[in-house]
Amino acid sequence: MSIELIGWAAVILTQVFWIPNISRILRTHDVQGYSLPAWIIMVTGLSCWLIYFVARGDIVGIVANTFGVAGAATTTACIWVWRRRPAQLIEAGMIAAPATPDQG
């Protein structure tokens, strides 16, 4: 097995990380607990890695960091847009109000 295959396996395994997080955020618009500054740092760091791998001509690094920047940027954009409090989201009709137990 070549080291290149390990690199491609790493690309696939680490990029699967974005799928459940982004799909949950897009479905619920709930970004509570996500730190906007931390995600901005993540996008910036991954962008730096992408530039580095482009300069080196490393296709594995380019593919990995292209997907990484896309996933982190999507997450960051969602946090930016939906960082309002749940009450504001309920008022805007973006999420449903929590169910209340029967009083009966």
LOTISE-468818 format. One line per field, with one value per residue: residue number from 1; residue in one letter; x, y, z of N, C-alpha, C, O in turn. Coordinates in steps of 0.05 Angstrom, whole numbers, plus 5000, padded with zeros to 4 digits. Each point is the difference from the previous one (the first is absolute). Example, Ala and Ser with C-alpha at 12.3 -4.5 7.8 and 13.67 -1.06 7.14 Angstrom:
<recs>
k	[1/2]
r	[A/S]
npx	[5264/4972]
npy	[4886/5021]
npz	[5156/4973]
capx	[4982/5016]
capy	[5024/5024]
capz	[5000/5001]
cpx	[5018/4985]
cpy	[5024/5022]
cpz	[5000/5014]
opx	[5021/5010]
opy	[5000/5022]
opz	[5013/5004]
</recs>
This chain:
<recs>
k	[1/2/3/4/5/6/7/8/9/10/11/12/13/14/15/16/17/18/19/20/21/22/23/24/25/26/27/28/29/30/31/32/33/34/35/36/37/38/39/40/41/42/43/44/45/46/47/48/49/50/51/52/53/54/55/56/57/58/59/60/61/62/63/64/65/66/67/68/69/70/71/72/73/74/75/76/77/78/79/80/81/82/83/84/85/86/87/88/89/90/91/92/93/94/95/96/97/98/99/100/101/102/103/104]
r	[M/S/I/E/L/I/G/W/A/A/V/I/L/T/Q/V/F/W/I/P/N/I/S/R/I/L/R/T/H/D/V/Q/G/Y/S/L/P/A/W/I/I/M/V/T/G/L/S/C/W/L/I/Y/F/V/A/R/G/D/I/V/G/I/V/A/N/T/F/G/V/A/G/A/A/T/T/T/A/C/I/W/V/W/R/R/R/P/A/Q/L/I/E/A/G/M/I/A/A/P/A/T/P/D/Q/G]
npx	[5017/4975/5041/5015/5015/5043/5032/5010/5030/5043/5019/5011/5037/5037/5005/5015/5043/5019/5012/5023/5044/5026/5011/5032/5043/5019/5015/5039/5034/5005/4999/4959/5021/4974/5040/4973/5001/4974/4956/4992/4997/4961/4965/4999/4985/4955/4982/5003/4970/4960/4996/4993/4959/4976/5005/4976/4962/4992/5008/5035/5043/5017/5013/5038/5038/5007/5014/5045/5026/5004/5027/5044/5014/5003/5034/5039/5003/5009/5043/5026/4995/5022/5026/4970/4984/5007/5011/5044/5025/5000/5025/5043/4990/5032/4982/5002/4958/5026/5009/4957/5023/4990/4969/4993]
npy	[4976/5016/5018/4988/4958/4997/5010/4969/4969/5011/4995/4960/4978/5015/4978/4959/5008/5008/4961/4971/5006/4987/4956/4987/5006/4973/4963/5000/4997/4956/5043/4987/5034/5023/4981/5035/5017/4977/5012/5035/4993/4985/5029/5026/4983/4996/5038/5007/4979/5020/5036/4991/4988/5037/5023/4979/5023/5019/4969/4974/5013/4991/4958/4982/5015/4975/4957/4994/5008/4968/4966/5003/4995/4958/4973/5005/4981/4956/4987/5001/4966/4962/5035/5002/5035/4969/5024/5009/4968/5000/5031/4987/4981/5021/5020/4955/5016/5016/4958/5010/5001/4957/5028/4978]
npz	[5000/4966/4998/4959/4997/5013/4970/4969/5013/4997/4959/4983/5013/4981/4961/5010/5010/4960/4983/5026/4997/4966/4997/5028/4990/4970/5020/5023/4971/5006/5012/5015/5021/4971/4997/5009/5042/5029/5000/5027/5045/5016/5003/5037/5039/5006/5015/5044/5027/5005/5027/5043/5014/5010/5039/5032/4997/5040/4969/5013/4996/4960/4987/5013/4982/4964/5002/5004/4964/4969/5009/4994/4958/4985/5011/4979/4960/5000/5005/4964/4971/5007/4990/4968/5023/5032/5036/5002/5019/5045/5023/5002/5039/5025/5036/5002/5002/5033/4991/4994/5038/4993/4985/4962]
capx	[4983/5017/4993/4979/4974/4993/4991/4972/4982/4997/4982/4973/4991/4997/4980/4974/4994/4983/4973/4979/4999/4987/4972/4985/4998/4982/4973/4989/5009/5009/5029/5008/5023/5022/5014/5007/5029/5015/4996/5015/5028/5001/5000/5026/5021/4998/5007/5030/5010/4994/5020/5025/5000/4999/5027/5017/4989/4992/4972/4985/4995/4982/4973/4992/4995/4978/4976/5000/4993/4972/4985/5003/4988/4971/4993/5004/4978/4975/5002/4997/4973/4981/5010/4980/4989/4978/4975/4999/4995/4971/4984/5004/4988/5021/4999/4975/5001/5000/4974/4995/4985/4971/4994/4977]
capy	[5024/5024/5021/5016/4988/5008/5028/5001/4990/5022/5020/4990/4998/5026/5017/4990/5016/5024/4992/5002/5026/5019/4993/5007/5029/5009/4990/5012/5028/5003/5003/5005/4984/5003/5025/5013/5006/4975/4990/5018/4991/4974/5006/5013/4980/4982/5015/5001/4973/4997/5015/4985/4976/5008/5008/4976/4982/4975/4996/4990/5023/5019/4990/4999/5027/5012/4991/5011/5029/5001/4992/5019/5025/4995/5001/5027/5016/4993/5012/5029/5006/4989/5002/5013/4983/4984/5015/5015/4981/4992/5022/5002/4976/4983/4975/4997/5004/4974/4990/5002/4976/5004/5012/4986]
capz	[5000/4999/5018/4986/5007/5028/4997/4989/5022/5020/4988/5001/5027/5014/4987/5009/5024/4995/4991/5021/5012/4982/4995/5024/5001/4979/5006/5024/5003/5028/5002/5028/5008/4981/5004/4975/4997/4996/4973/4982/5001/4985/4972/4994/5001/4977/4976/5000/4991/4971/4986/5003/4983/4972/4994/4998/4979/5013/4993/5023/5018/4986/5001/5028/5010/4986/5013/5027/4999/4993/5023/5021/4991/5002/5029/5009/4989/5014/5026/4996/4993/5019/5027/5017/5021/4992/5000/4975/4978/5002/4990/4971/4988/4990/5015/5014/5029/5014/5009/5029/5010/5005/5026/5010]
cpx	[5018/4990/4978/4972/4992/4991/4971/4980/4995/4982/4971/4989/4996/4979/4972/4991/4980/4971/4980/4997/4985/4971/4983/4995/4980/4972/4987/5005/5010/5030/5009/5022/5023/5012/5008/5029/5016/4997/5014/5030/5004/5001/5026/5023/4999/5006/5031/5011/4994/5021/5027/5001/4998/5029/5018/4991/4991/4970/4983/4994/4981/4971/4989/4993/4980/4973/4999/4992/4970/4982/5001/4987/4970/4990/5002/4978/4974/5000/4996/4970/4980/5009/4981/4990/4976/4973/4998/4994/4971/4983/5002/4988/5021/5002/4973/5004/5000/4972/4997/4984/4971/4996/4979/5004]
cpy	[5025/5021/5018/4989/5007/5029/5002/4989/5022/5022/4992/5000/5027/5017/4991/5016/5022/4992/5002/5027/5020/4993/5006/5030/5010/4992/5016/5030/5005/5000/5006/4981/5001/5028/5013/5007/4974/4991/5019/4993/4974/5005/5012/4980/4980/5013/5002/4973/4996/5015/4986/4976/5007/5008/4976/4980/4973/4996/4990/5023/5021/4991/5001/5028/5016/4992/5011/5029/5002/4993/5020/5027/4998/5002/5029/5018/4995/5012/5030/5008/4993/5002/5013/4980/4984/5015/5016/4982/4991/5023/5003/4976/4981/4973/5000/5005/4973/4993/5003/4976/5007/5010/4984/4980]
cpz	[5000/5019/4988/5006/5028/5000/4990/5020/5020/4989/5003/5029/5014/4987/5006/5025/4995/4995/5023/5012/4982/4995/5024/5002/4979/5005/5023/5003/5028/5001/5028/5007/4980/5004/4973/4997/4995/4971/4980/5000/4985/4970/4991/5000/4977/4974/4997/4991/4971/4983/5000/4981/4971/4991/4996/4978/5011/4997/5024/5019/4988/5003/5029/5010/4984/5013/5029/5001/4994/5024/5023/4993/5001/5029/5011/4990/5014/5028/4999/4996/5023/5029/5019/5021/4990/4999/4974/4976/5000/4988/4970/4986/4989/5015/5015/5030/5013/5009/5030/5009/5005/5029/5015/5020]
opx	[5019/4977/4984/4982/4976/4981/4984/4978/4978/4983/4983/4979/4981/4989/4981/4976/4983/4982/4980/4978/4982/4983/4977/4978/4983/4981/4976/4986/5001/5013/5023/4999/5021/4986/5015/5012/5019/5020/5009/5013/5020/5017/5011/5016/5021/5011/5010/5019/5017/5010/5014/5020/5011/5009/5019/5014/5001/4984/4977/4977/4985/4982/4978/4979/4988/4983/4978/4984/4986/4980/4979/4988/4986/4981/4982/4990/4985/4980/4986/4991/4982/4991/5007/5004/4987/4984/4978/4986/4989/4981/4981/5000/4993/5009/4989/5022/4987/4985/5020/4983/4993/5013/4994/4981]
opy	[5002/5000/5013/5016/5004/5007/5015/5010/5003/5011/5015/5010/5004/5018/5016/5002/5005/5016/5014/5009/5014/5018/5009/5010/5016/5014/5006/5013/5023/4980/5009/4976/4989/5020/4988/4994/5001/4990/4991/5000/4997/4988/4993/5000/4994/4988/4998/4999/4989/4989/4998/4996/4985/4992/5000/4982/4980/5013/5009/5003/5012/5016/5009/5004/5018/5017/5008/5008/5016/5013/5007/5013/5019/5013/5009/5017/5019/5011/5012/5019/5015/4984/5005/4976/5008/4995/5002/5008/4996/4994/5007/4999/4982/4980/5021/4994/4981/5017/4997/4990/5024/4990/5004/4987]
opz	[5016/5009/5015/5004/5005/5014/5010/5002/5010/5015/5010/5005/5014/5014/4998/5005/5017/5006/4996/5007/5009/4999/4996/5005/5005/4993/4998/5015/5009/4994/5004/4993/5006/5003/4985/4979/4984/4989/4979/4979/4986/4986/4979/4981/4988/4982/4978/4984/4985/4980/4980/4986/4983/4978/4984/4993/4985/5013/5003/5010/5014/5007/5005/5013/5011/5004/5009/5017/5012/5005/5012/5017/5007/5006/5014/5015/5006/5009/5016/5012/5005/5017/5023/4998/4981/4983/4989/4982/4979/4985/4987/4975/4984/4989/5005/5011/4990/5008/5015/4986/5006/5018/5023/5009]
</recs>
